Amino acid sequence: MYLTLAAAILLIGAASAQTKDSCIPGRHFNDEDGYFISGVAGLSTEVALDTDHGQKAPNSTWATGLTYPAGENVQCDPETDRGCRGACGVAPGCPQYYSTHTCSLLQFCNAPGNMEGQDIYQLPSQAALDACDFSGATMVGNTATSDQRRRDLKQNNRKLQAGGSSLCYEFPFEVDHELTEYFFSSMEGCSAGQKVAVQVNDFDETADACSRIGETTSRLQNCDCRLQKKPSTLGEPCRTEFSDRCFEIMQTDRPDDGCCDRGDCISTVQDFNHPDGNKQELDRRELCDDAVPGLCYNEDGLGTDTNRLGSTNCCTRTCTECGTALSARVLWNPCENLDGTVAECGRLSRYDASPFQCDFSLCGDDDTWNVAKCPFTTFAGGSCGGFCFAGDNMVTLADGTPTKMKDLKIGDDVVVDEHGNYGKIYSFGHSLPDFKPEYTEIHSKASPSLILSDDHMVFVEKDGERAAVRADNIKMGDKLVSTSSDFVVSHTSKTKKHSGAYAPFTTDGTIVVNGVLSSCYVAMEKSDKLFGLISHQSVAHLFESPHRLYCQYLSDCTQETYNADGISDWVAIPHEYASWVMKESIWTQILVIAPAVILLSFFSLLEGMIGVMIVMPRMLFSVFSLLAFRKYQSTWTTGAIAKHA
């Protein structure tokens, strides 16, 4: 048994090593045992290798009198060259290389008519190439004596340029090549320019990048994935990967509606109603971070991946909203490098030298990313306060109906304790449906997890007592007060997957959320008690007494208003006041809080008295009704006995 297991491990390891370190037919290239032939002089203009991709044959001529990229600096012009980027557009420019990739064979061939072999040298550095210094060079092959390494020339497959020589040497760039830059030259022709600097890119990285470009290319719109309507200068493997991916997602099986001629076709992954497009969009949303603003580009569909003509929207969309369900060709570019109110948010064209900048100071008052609103404030590193639950937490109504937090409304009666008693929601301290902040998620193996802000409080059982504790103070093993009595914390985590920020206020100051007895309030500091004496739950409930009194007896508060951060206008000022106080010295806190407590105690007392005044008549009525019933019952019983006597 052990021998068999060891053998299996060795076989798996051998297979993995082959996959990683070998060039594989079908994955890299089908011809030439998984390698692609690239010519040292670039591409021929005469003969296409295949009809699918329109790739030209390699020009492998290795001779004096031709110009090869040899690492010299060249400055490009951004005005005329859309591929000119960064430092290449300013002096001294960028070094010029022959670009190839792993799993390729760089082919050096004699010029037509030259039947004498040429030695090919690899030089150790750019400096040696510049100086034609062969003191550290290594001869790697000869065009006449090369054994062509495990293959025939296959002239009919390679289709070398007309009249090309069959005397060639091929230098291999394997998957596990050691260098990224190579320098080759002929000792006799070096001073005459017969030298080349080669930059080697990874096949998989290049292929994957070009495949992604094939998903958004404008060639999809006019069905030119095979590069036949408009010429292309793409080389391999980019050309094949780009063309194949483009053709793969082009909707070739649908009825001809003329979109190819009009230039407005969409691919399967751009079509939200297509199974592939629907899946890709839903998968994309799973990766969205809606706490980060971005550029929602091309909602109007006029842009391509190169023309920069699409609409730009920095203000009203989140990542989740900016997808193919909104518009087939729309792209979401998340922002980064925020400087004040300006951030870098992707590029409108893949040829752009610098990123597009979103200036959020231009966003309107009602826009999601207005600089005065909570989403932008949070992204900028500020704080909007917490006191909120995620919108998909569950609450139970008084009639037993489970309801999502986001569907609650003022006036709803909800369960407020573990015994099933209920109270009325009179306000929302926080209500922001489109907000997607970072939440704390409290997990238990036996119950649904609870998702809330760090400073929101839940009730913990400890030593026979219960206490309101901040979410970020909850630890593994804590037992939370719950309707099932078995919510033991297994672990806590951070999440950005849940939308909405809600803080329903009940008359009791508590609410049962996902089965857990939770506070309606936050703790302004991480200590268990204010000044070590009073629970944060008691202080918060006291501070809410004027608001609660007003909504219970003077108004139903159904027309409650909120500021730009979704905070109730009743709560915003006290919250700012409390936030300021808690940053001051202990003596300042005492001097400010003490008078406030005295004043608020009056409101709390008044609330209690009004409650008694409302309840007392009911109690008296109930007592008198009971006494009257008993008197009537006594009279009825006496009469009945006399009747039968």
Number of C-alpha atoms within 10 A of each C-alpha: 6 7 8 9 10 11 12 12 12 12 12 12 12 12 11 12 11 12 13 12 12 16 23 18 14 10 11 20 19 12 14 19 15 16 22 24 23 24 23 25 22 18 20 19 12 14 17 19 17 13 10 14 19 18 22 20 23 25 22 27 23 28 23 17 10 12 14 21 19 22 22 14 15 15 16 21 15 17 9 8 11 15 16 19 18 14 13 18 19 15 11 13 18 18 14 18 20 19 16 26 27 24 28 26 21 23 23 25 28 22 19 15 10 14 13 13 17 24 17 23 20 21 23 18 16 18 12 15 24 16 10 20 15 18 9 11 20 13 15 14 20 20 24 18 14 14 14 15 11 7 9 9 14 11 9 8 12 17 19 26 20 10 9 18 18 18 22 25 28 25 17 18 23 18 19 13 14 8 10 14 17 18 23 24 25 23 18 12 16 20 15 13 19 21 31 26 24 23 17 18 17 17 21 16 11 17 20 16 14 22 21 14 19 25 23 21 17 23 25 22 20 18 24 19 25 21 20 13 11 9 9 13 10 14 15 21 23 19 21 22 21 27 25 19 18 27 20 15 19 24 19 12 6 7 7 9 9 11 13 16 11 10 15 16 22 21 24 21 23 25 21 21 13 14 12 15 20 18 14 17 20 15 11 13 17 10 12 17 19 24 21 19 27 28 29 26 27 24 21 15 15 15 20 20 20 16 13 18 16 20 16 19 17 27 23 18 20 25 22 17 15 24 24 21 18 12 16 21 25 24 23 24 19 20 21 16 10 15 10 11 14 16 22 20 23 23 19 25 18 16 17 18 16 13 15 18 19 23 17 20 14 15 18 14 12 11 16 22 26 22 24 17 19 25 26 23 16 17 18 15 8 11 12 16 21 21 24 27 29 29 25 19 20 21 24 23 20 17 10 11 9 13 15 15 22 22 10 20 14 18 15 14 19 27 24 29 21 17 10 15 13 23 22 21 24 26 26 27 24 26 23 23 14 17 24 22 25 21 25 24 21 23 19 21 12 12 17 16 22 24 26 32 23 24 22 25 28 29 23 22 15 12 5 5 8 14 18 25 26 26 25 19 12 21 14 13 12 16 20 26 25 24 17 12 14 15 24 21 20 16 16 19 11 14 15 16 17 20 21 19 28 27 28 26 24 25 21 16 21 25 30 26 28 22 25 27 23 25 30 27 28 24 25 21 14 15 14 18 18 17 12 8 8 11 17 26 25 15 16 17 19 19 22 21 21 18 15 26 20 14 18 17 11 9 12 14 17 13 9 15 12 18 16 18 19 22 25 19 15 18 19 18 12 13 16 12 11 16 14 11 18 15 12 11 9 12 9 12 16 14 11 13 15 11 11 13 15 11 12 18 16 14 20 21 12 15 19 14 12 14 14 13 11 11 11 12 11 12 12 11 11 12 12 12 12 12 12 12 12 12 12 12 12 12 11 11 12 11 12 11 9 8 8 6 6
